[in-house]
Amino acid sequence: MLNIRNATISDLPAMLEIYNDAILTTTATFDLEVETLETRKIWFTKYGEKYPLIVAELDSKVVGYCCLNPFRDKPAYSKSTELSIYIDNKHRGAGIGSLLMTEIIEEAKKLGYHTLLGGITAGNEGSVRLHEKFRFKNVGCLKEVGYKFGEWQDVYFYQLMLE
């Protein structure tokens, strides 16, 4: 049975495995070097009340996670937030992303955010479909802003107005 819950520090090894796979095999993240458990412990500490971090757990194993992040650090951006979502490569396309997205949108509304943003690298059609399923709109493209796997990467921004 699939369970969506707040992440705990004991979930970090599974989340690290999911993220490192994304680093090595996808353009979903622009990190180029795998992370360590120590660096992810530091990463974990920035989440909490205003920026939730949730996991999808299947048969007691974390198979995906989703979080809200500051969009920008200037005070006028405080009602905008950017989401990140990562699913274990063996469980993509099984509806886990939809369950995580449903929960993180509800969390963003409860926290009083006005808009939710997602940056999606060109070619990540699974992520595009997920965002569009939840009525995110494509609001623009930043051309060739990342260089990964020997190619320049475009990033499309998708936005959901929460009010």
Backbone hydrogen bonds, N-H to C=O, Kabsch-Sander energy under -0.5 kcal/mol:
donor,donor_aa,acceptor,acceptor_aa,energy
3,N,57,E,-2.6
5,R,55,V,-2.1
7,A,53,L,-2.9
11,D,8,T,-2.2
12,L,9,I,-1.4
15,M,11,D,-2.3
16,L,12,L,-3.1
17,E,13,P,-2.0
18,I,14,A,-2.1
19,Y,15,M,-2.7
20,N,16,L,-3.1
21,D,17,E,-1.8
22,A,18,I,-1.7
23,I,19,Y,-2.4
24,L,20,N,-2.2
25,T,21,D,-2.1
26,T,22,A,-2.0
40,R,36,T,-2.1
41,K,37,L,-1.7
42,I,38,E,-1.5
43,W,39,T,-2.0
44,F,40,R,-2.6
45,T,41,K,-1.2
45,T,42,I,-0.5
46,K,43,W,-1.5
47,Y,44,F,-1.7
48,G,51,Y,-1.9
54,I,66,C,-3.1
55,V,5,R,-3.0
56,A,64,G,-2.7
57,E,3,N,-3.2
57,E,55,V,-0.5
58,L,61,K,-3.0
59,D,1,M,-1.1
61,K,58,L,-1.3
63,V,56,A,-3.0
64,G,56,A,-0.9
65,Y,86,Y,-2.6
66,C,54,I,-2.4
67,C,84,S,-2.3
68,L,52,P,-2.0
69,N,82,E,-2.7
71,F,80,S,-0.9
77,Y,74,K,-1.9
78,S,75,P,-1.9
80,S,77,Y,-2.4
81,T,115,T,-1.8
82,E,69,N,-2.6
83,L,117,L,-2.8
84,S,67,C,-2.1
86,Y,65,Y,-2.7
88,D,63,V,-2.9
91,H,88,D,-2.3
94,A,91,H,-1.3
99,L,95,G,-1.8
100,L,96,I,-2.5
101,M,97,G,-2.8
102,T,98,S,-2.6
103,E,99,L,-1.9
104,I,100,L,-2.7
105,I,101,M,-2.4
106,E,102,T,-1.8
107,E,103,E,-2.4
108,A,104,I,-2.5
109,K,105,I,-2.2
110,K,106,E,-2.5
111,L,107,E,-2.1
112,G,109,K,-1.6
113,Y,108,A,-2.3
114,H,79,K,-3.3
115,T,79,K,-1.5
116,L,160,L,-2.6
117,L,81,T,-2.7
118,G,158,Y,-2.5
120,I,118,G,-0.6
120,I,156,Y,-3.3
122,A,154,D,-2.5
124,N,121,T,-2.0
125,E,123,G,-1.7
128,V,124,N,-2.0
129,R,125,E,-2.7
130,L,126,G,-2.0
131,H,127,S,-2.6
132,E,128,V,-2.8
133,K,129,R,-2.2
134,F,130,L,-1.0
134,F,131,H,-0.7
135,R,132,E,-1.9
136,F,131,H,-2.3
137,K,159,Q,-2.6
139,V,137,K,-0.6
139,V,157,F,-3.1
140,G,157,F,-0.7
142,L,155,V,-3.1
143,K,141,C,-0.7
145,V,142,L,-0.6
145,V,153,Q,-1.6
146,G,153,Q,-1.5
148,K,146,G,-0.5
148,K,151,E,-2.2
151,E,148,K,-1.4
153,Q,146,G,-3.7
155,V,142,L,-2.4
156,Y,120,I,-3.2
157,F,140,G,-2.9
158,Y,118,G,-3.0
158,Y,156,Y,-0.5
159,Q,137,K,-2.4
160,L,116,L,-2.7
162,L,114,H,-2.7
163,E,114,H,-0.7
